[in-house]
């Protein structure tokens, strides 16, 4: 697994679907899709299939460059991640969109990032990969 697909809420009501990639120095992310609704619950499946395919995105430099260039892109240094907590259960407001709970990151500067894990994924494995 090179990473995972998640949804993230921002600016209170808005959401975006993001690719999150595990790299030795931290987590790189970029927006896969902007606002979505629950009218197409499996809209993310194509993204989930892509991230599992090692031949599609396998160049760390491309991942890092896209995280800097894409709107909504980000980099979270591994050294800044204080904790990664699994929040089991359904997230209110997700409707019929399948998801496997959430990962809540607490960062050294006091910020928090919450990733809603889309699809049927192993939250404990994702947490382990974030903290390794």
C-alpha positions in Angstrom: 0.0 0.0 0.0 1.5 3.3 -1.1 -1.2 5.3 0.6 -4.9 5.7 1.0 -7.9 7.6 -0.2 -9.7 9.8 2.3 -12.2 12.6 2.6 -11.4 15.7 4.6 -13.7 18.4 5.7 -12.5 22.0 5.6 -13.9 25.5 6.1 -16.6 23.9 8.3 -18.9 22.5 5.5 -16.8 21.8 2.5 -15.2 18.5 1.7 -12.5 17.2 -0.6 -11.3 13.7 -1.5 -7.6 13.3 -1.2 -4.8 10.9 -2.1 -2.5 10.5 1.0 0.9 8.9 0.3 3.3 7.3 2.8 6.9 8.5 2.3 9.9 8.1 4.6 9.9 11.8 5.5 6.2 12.1 6.0 2.7 12.2 4.4 2.1 13.8 1.1 -1.4 14.6 -0.1 -3.2 16.0 -3.0 -6.8 16.6 -4.0 -8.4 13.9 -6.1 -11.8 15.5 -6.3 -13.5 18.6 -4.9 -17.0 18.7 -3.3 -18.9 15.5 -3.4 -22.3 14.4 -2.2 -23.7 11.0 -1.2 -25.7 10.7 -4.4 -22.9 8.6 -5.9 -21.6 6.6 -2.9 -18.8 4.7 -4.6 -17.5 7.7 -6.5 -14.0 7.2 -5.0 -13.5 3.6 -6.2 -11.5 4.5 -9.3 -9.1 6.5 -7.0 -8.8 3.6 -4.6 -8.0 1.2 -7.4 -5.3 3.6 -8.7 -3.5 4.0 -5.4 -3.2 0.2 -4.9 -1.6 -0.2 -8.4 2.2 0.2 -7.9 2.7 0.9 -11.6 0.4 4.0 -11.6 2.1 6.2 -9.0 5.5 5.0 -8.1 7.8 7.9 -8.3 8.3 9.7 -4.9 9.5 12.9 -6.6 6.3 13.1 -8.6 4.2 12.6 -5.5 6.2 15.4 -3.7 6.0 17.8 -6.6 2.2 17.3 -7.0 1.7 17.9 -3.3 3.3 21.3 -3.7 1.6 22.2 -6.9 -2.0 21.0 -6.5 -4.6 23.1 -4.8 -5.2 21.5 -1.4 -1.9 19.7 -1.6 0.0 19.2 1.6 3.1 17.7 3.3 3.0 16.6 7.0 6.6 15.8 8.2 6.7 12.6 10.2 8.5 14.4 13.0 5.5 16.7 13.4 3.0 13.9 14.0 2.5 13.5 17.7 -0.3 10.9 17.6 -2.6 9.1 15.1 -5.8 8.0 16.7 -8.3 5.7 15.1 -11.9 6.8 15.5 -14.1 3.7 14.7 -17.6 3.9 13.4 -19.5 6.0 10.9 -19.0 9.7 10.5 -22.2 11.7 10.7 -23.1 13.3 7.3 -21.4 10.6 5.1 -24.7 9.1 4.1 -24.3 6.0 2.0 -20.6 6.6 1.2 -18.7 3.6 2.5 -15.9 4.4 4.9 -13.8 2.6 7.5 -13.7 5.1 10.3 -11.3 8.0 10.7 -7.7 8.8 11.5 -7.2 11.9 13.6 -3.6 13.3 13.5 -2.4 15.6 16.3 0.6 17.6 15.2 3.3 19.2 17.3 2.1 22.7 16.7 -1.4 21.8 18.1 -3.1 21.4 14.8 -5.3 18.5 14.0 -6.1 16.7 10.7 -8.9 14.3 10.4 -9.0 11.8 7.5 -12.2 9.9 6.8 -11.0 6.5 5.4 -13.0 5.8 2.2 -13.9 2.2 1.3 -13.1 -0.9 3.2 -9.6 -0.4 4.4 -7.6 -1.5 7.4 -7.5 1.6 9.7 -5.0 -0.1 12.1 -2.5 -0.7 9.2 -2.9 2.9 8.0 -2.2 4.1 11.5 0.9 1.9 11.7 2.2 3.2 8.4 1.7 6.8 9.5 3.6 6.3 12.7 6.4 4.1 11.5 
